[in-house]
């Protein structure tokens, strides 16, 4: 299992409930640190179906 990458960015960029992830420093919720091992070991099968859309914009949730 891979470890979550370590970032060298100023922590002032993030609120206490956020963490920067990956070489491009994507902002994710802090619980992502706990979820990452599960995502990193995810196996894709040939019969999997992916539904990918644009993010919802223009209104607040």
N, CA, C and O atoms as a GROMACS GRO file, in nm:
protein
  244
    1UNK      N    1   0.083  -0.118   0.000
    1UNK     CA    2   0.000   0.000   0.000
    1UNK      C    3   0.088   0.125   0.000
    1UNK      O    4   0.188   0.131   0.071
    2UNK      N    5   0.051   0.222  -0.079
    2UNK     CA    6   0.128   0.345  -0.088
    2UNK      C    7   0.091   0.442   0.025
    2UNK      O    8  -0.022   0.440   0.074
    3UNK      N    9   0.185   0.524   0.064
    3UNK     CA   10   0.157   0.628   0.164
    3UNK      C   11   0.109   0.752   0.093
    3UNK      O   12   0.141   0.774  -0.024
    4UNK      N   13   0.031   0.834   0.164
    4UNK     CA   14  -0.016   0.959   0.108
    4UNK      C   15   0.104   1.051   0.088
    4UNK      O   16   0.189   1.062   0.176
    5UNK      N   17   0.113   1.119  -0.029
    5UNK     CA   18   0.228   1.206  -0.055
    5UNK      C   19   0.237   1.318   0.047
    5UNK      O   20   0.135   1.368   0.095
    6UNK      N   21   0.359   1.358   0.079
    6UNK     CA   22   0.382   1.470   0.170
    6UNK      C   23   0.403   1.595   0.087
    6UNK      O   24   0.475   1.593  -0.013
    7UNK      N   25   0.340   1.704   0.129
    7UNK     CA   26   0.351   1.829   0.055
    7UNK      C   27   0.439   1.927   0.129
    7UNK      O   28   0.447   1.926   0.252
    8UNK      N   29   0.505   2.013   0.052
    8UNK     CA   30   0.584   2.120   0.111
    8UNK      C   31   0.524   2.252   0.065
    8UNK      O   32   0.582   2.322  -0.019
    9UNK      N   33   0.408   2.287   0.121
    9UNK     CA   34   0.340   2.412   0.091
    9UNK      C   35   0.305   2.479   0.222
    9UNK      O   36   0.290   2.411   0.324
   10UNK      N   37   0.291   2.610   0.223
   10UNK     CA   38   0.256   2.679   0.347
   10UNK      C   39   0.119   2.632   0.398
   10UNK      O   40   0.020   2.634   0.323
   11UNK      N   41   0.112   2.591   0.522
   11UNK     CA   42  -0.014   2.545   0.578
   11UNK      C   43  -0.114   2.658   0.590
   11UNK      O   44  -0.233   2.633   0.610
   12UNK      N   45  -0.070   2.784   0.580
   12UNK     CA   46  -0.162   2.897   0.586
   12UNK      C   47  -0.257   2.898   0.467
   12UNK      O   48  -0.357   2.971   0.469
   13UNK      N   49  -0.229   2.819   0.363
   13UNK     CA   50  -0.318   2.812   0.247
   13UNK      C   51  -0.445   2.733   0.277
   13UNK      O   52  -0.542   2.742   0.202
   14UNK      N   53  -0.445   2.656   0.385
   14UNK     CA   54  -0.556   2.566   0.414
   14UNK      C   55  -0.625   2.603   0.544
   14UNK      O   56  -0.561   2.651   0.638
   15UNK      N   57  -0.755   2.579   0.550
   15UNK     CA   58  -0.827   2.593   0.676
   15UNK      C   59  -0.806   2.463   0.754
   15UNK      O   60  -0.759   2.365   0.698
   16UNK      N   61  -0.839   2.461   0.883
   16UNK     CA   62  -0.815   2.340   0.962
   16UNK      C   63  -0.888   2.216   0.910
   16UNK      O   64  -0.849   2.103   0.941
   17UNK      N   65  -0.992   2.235   0.830
   17UNK     CA   66  -1.066   2.119   0.779
   17UNK      C   67  -1.026   2.083   0.636
   17UNK      O   68  -1.101   2.016   0.566
   18UNK      N   69  -0.908   2.129   0.592
   18UNK     CA   70  -0.861   2.099   0.457
   18UNK      C   71  -0.718   2.048   0.460
   18UNK      O   72  -0.642   2.074   0.554
   19UNK      N   73  -0.682   1.974   0.356
   19UNK     CA   74  -0.545   1.924   0.341
   19UNK      C   75  -0.510   1.929   0.193
   19UNK      O   76  -0.595   1.904   0.108
   20UNK      N   77  -0.384   1.962   0.161
   20UNK     CA   78  -0.338   1.962   0.023
   20UNK      C   79  -0.285   1.825  -0.013
   20UNK      O   80  -0.213   1.764   0.065
   21UNK      N   81  -0.320   1.777  -0.132
   21UNK     CA   82  -0.285   1.641  -0.172
   21UNK      C   83  -0.222   1.641  -0.312
   21UNK      O   84  -0.267   1.712  -0.401
   22UNK      N   85  -0.118   1.562  -0.328
   22UNK     CA   86  -0.058   1.540  -0.459
   22UNK      C   87   0.036   1.650  -0.502
   22UNK      O   88   0.047   1.753  -0.435
   23UNK      N   89   0.104   1.628  -0.614
   23UNK     CA   90   0.204   1.724  -0.662
   23UNK      C   91   0.143   1.857  -0.705
   23UNK      O   92   0.212   1.960  -0.704
   24UNK      N   93   0.014   1.857  -0.742
   24UNK     CA   94  -0.053   1.982  -0.780
   24UNK      C   95  -0.128   2.045  -0.664
   24UNK      O   96  -0.196   2.147  -0.682
   25UNK      N   97  -0.117   1.986  -0.545
   25UNK     CA   98  -0.174   2.041  -0.423
   25UNK      C   99  -0.325   2.059  -0.432
   25UNK      O  100  -0.376   2.168  -0.406
   26UNK      N  101  -0.396   1.954  -0.467
   26UNK     CA  102  -0.542   1.959  -0.469
   26UNK      C  103  -0.592   1.972  -0.326
   26UNK      O  104  -0.541   1.905  -0.236
   27UNK      N  105  -0.691   2.056  -0.304
   27UNK     CA  106  -0.745   2.077  -0.170
   27UNK      C  107  -0.856   1.976  -0.146
   27UNK      O  108  -0.953   1.968  -0.222
   28UNK      N  109  -0.842   1.899  -0.038
   28UNK     CA  110  -0.938   1.795  -0.003
   28UNK      C  111  -0.977   1.814   0.143
   28UNK      O  112  -0.903   1.876   0.219
   29UNK      N  113  -1.093   1.759   0.184
   29UNK     CA  114  -1.128   1.764   0.326
   29UNK      C  115  -1.028   1.681   0.408
   29UNK      O  116  -0.975   1.581   0.360
   30UNK      N  117  -1.003   1.724   0.531
   30UNK     CA  118  -0.906   1.656   0.616
   30UNK      C  119  -0.931   1.505   0.628
   30UNK      O  120  -0.833   1.431   0.630
   31UNK      N  121  -1.056   1.455   0.636
   31UNK     CA  122  -1.076   1.310   0.645
   31UNK      C  123  -1.018   1.232   0.527
   31UNK      O  124  -1.003   1.110   0.535
   32UNK      N  125  -0.984   1.301   0.417
   32UNK     CA  126  -0.924   1.233   0.303
   32UNK      C  127  -0.799   1.158   0.343
   32UNK      O  128  -0.767   1.055   0.285
   33UNK      N  129  -0.725   1.209   0.443
   33UNK     CA  130  -0.604   1.141   0.490
   33UNK      C  131  -0.636   0.999   0.536
   33UNK      O  132  -0.556   0.908   0.518
   34UNK      N  133  -0.754   0.981   0.595
   34UNK     CA  134  -0.795   0.848   0.640
   34UNK      C  135  -0.847   0.762   0.524
   34UNK      O  136  -0.833   0.640   0.527
   35UNK      N  137  -0.905   0.825   0.423
   35UNK     CA  138  -0.964   0.752   0.310
   35UNK      C  139  -0.858   0.713   0.206
   35UNK      O  140  -0.877   0.617   0.132
   36UNK      N  141  -0.747   0.788   0.200
   36UNK     CA  142  -0.649   0.772   0.094
   36UNK      C  143  -0.600   0.628   0.075
   36UNK      O  144  -0.594   0.582  -0.039
   37UNK      N  145  -0.565   0.554   0.182
   37UNK     CA  146  -0.518   0.417   0.158
   37UNK      C  147  -0.620   0.330   0.083
   37UNK      O  148  -0.583   0.246   0.001
   38UNK      N  149  -0.747   0.351   0.112
   38UNK     CA  150  -0.852   0.275   0.043
   38UNK      C  151  -0.856   0.314  -0.106
   38UNK      O  152  -0.868   0.226  -0.192
   39UNK      N  153  -0.846   0.443  -0.135
   39UNK     CA  154  -0.850   0.488  -0.274
   39UNK      C  155  -0.724   0.445  -0.350
   39UNK      O  156  -0.732   0.408  -0.467
   40UNK      N  157  -0.609   0.450  -0.284
   40UNK     CA  158  -0.483   0.417  -0.349
   40UNK      C  159  -0.476   0.269  -0.388
   40UNK      O  160  -0.405   0.233  -0.482
   41UNK      N  161  -0.549   0.185  -0.317
   41UNK     CA  162  -0.544   0.041  -0.346
   41UNK      C  163  -0.667  -0.006  -0.425
   41UNK      O  164  -0.689  -0.126  -0.440
   42UNK      N  165  -0.747   0.088  -0.474
   42UNK     CA  166  -0.868   0.056  -0.550
   42UNK      C  167  -0.832  -0.015  -0.681
   42UNK      O  168  -0.746   0.032  -0.755
   43UNK      N  169  -0.897  -0.125  -0.708
   43UNK     CA  170  -0.873  -0.199  -0.833
   43UNK      C  171  -0.988  -0.177  -0.930
   43UNK      O  172  -1.105  -0.190  -0.894
   44UNK      N  173  -0.953  -0.144  -1.052
   44UNK     CA  174  -1.052  -0.124  -1.157
   44UNK      C  175  -1.065  -0.254  -1.235
   44UNK      O  176  -0.965  -0.316  -1.273
   45UNK      N  177  -1.190  -0.296  -1.257
   45UNK     CA  178  -1.214  -0.419  -1.334
   45UNK      C  179  -1.260  -0.383  -1.476
   45UNK      O  180  -1.305  -0.271  -1.500
   46UNK      N  181  -1.248  -0.475  -1.566
   46UNK     CA  182  -1.283  -0.450  -1.706
   46UNK      C  183  -1.432  -0.426  -1.725
   46UNK      O  184  -1.472  -0.365  -1.824
   47UNK      N  185  -1.518  -0.472  -1.632
   47UNK     CA  186  -1.662  -0.453  -1.647
   47UNK      C  187  -1.715  -0.335  -1.564
   47UNK      O  188  -1.837  -0.318  -1.554
   48UNK      N  189  -1.626  -0.254  -1.505
   48UNK     CA  190  -1.670  -0.136  -1.429
   48UNK      C  191  -1.727  -0.032  -1.524
   48UNK      O  192  -1.682  -0.018  -1.638
   49UNK      N  193  -1.827   0.041  -1.476
   49UNK     CA  194  -1.888   0.151  -1.551
   49UNK      C  195  -1.860   0.279  -1.476
   49UNK      O  196  -1.883   0.287  -1.355
   50UNK      N  197  -1.809   0.381  -1.546
   50UNK     CA  198  -1.778   0.510  -1.485
   50UNK      C  199  -1.874   0.615  -1.538
   50UNK      O  200  -1.896   0.624  -1.658
   51UNK      N  201  -1.930   0.695  -1.450
   51UNK     CA  202  -2.015   0.808  -1.488
   51UNK      C  203  -1.939   0.933  -1.448
   51UNK      O  204  -1.917   0.958  -1.329
   52UNK      N  205  -1.899   1.012  -1.546
   52UNK     CA  206  -1.818   1.131  -1.522
   52UNK      C  207  -1.892   1.251  -1.579
   52UNK      O  208  -1.933   1.251  -1.695
   53UNK      N  209  -1.909   1.354  -1.496
   53UNK     CA  210  -1.978   1.475  -1.540
   53UNK      C  211  -1.899   1.597  -1.497
   53UNK      O  212  -1.803   1.587  -1.420
   54UNK      N  213  -1.940   1.713  -1.547
   54UNK     CA  214  -1.882   1.838  -1.503
   54UNK      C  215  -1.932   1.867  -1.361
   54UNK      O  216  -2.042   1.826  -1.326
   55UNK      N  217  -1.852   1.937  -1.281
   55UNK     CA  218  -1.899   1.972  -1.146
   55UNK      C  219  -2.017   2.068  -1.154
   55UNK      O  220  -2.028   2.148  -1.247
   56UNK      N  221  -2.103   2.060  -1.058
   56UNK     CA  222  -2.219   2.149  -1.051
   56UNK      C  223  -2.169   2.290  -1.019
   56UNK      O  224  -2.088   2.308  -0.928
   57UNK      N  225  -2.218   2.389  -1.093
   57UNK     CA  226  -2.179   2.528  -1.069
   57UNK      C  227  -2.299   2.618  -1.079
   57UNK      O  228  -2.404   2.578  -1.130
   58UNK      N  229  -2.283   2.740  -1.030
   58UNK     CA  230  -2.387   2.839  -1.048
   58UNK      C  231  -2.488   2.848  -0.937
   58UNK      O  232  -2.571   2.940  -0.937
   59UNK      N  233  -2.486   2.757  -0.843
   59UNK     CA  234  -2.577   2.766  -0.730
   59UNK      C  235  -2.514   2.701  -0.609
   59UNK      O  236  -2.429   2.612  -0.619
   60UNK      N  237  -2.558   2.748  -0.493
   60UNK     CA  238  -2.504   2.690  -0.371
   60UNK      C  239  -2.583   2.568  -0.331
   60UNK      O  240  -2.704   2.561  -0.354
   61UNK      N  241  -2.516   2.473  -0.271
   61UNK     CA  242  -2.582   2.350  -0.227
   61UNK      C  243  -2.646   2.370  -0.092
   61UNK      O  244  -2.707   2.278  -0.039
   0.00000   0.00000   0.00000
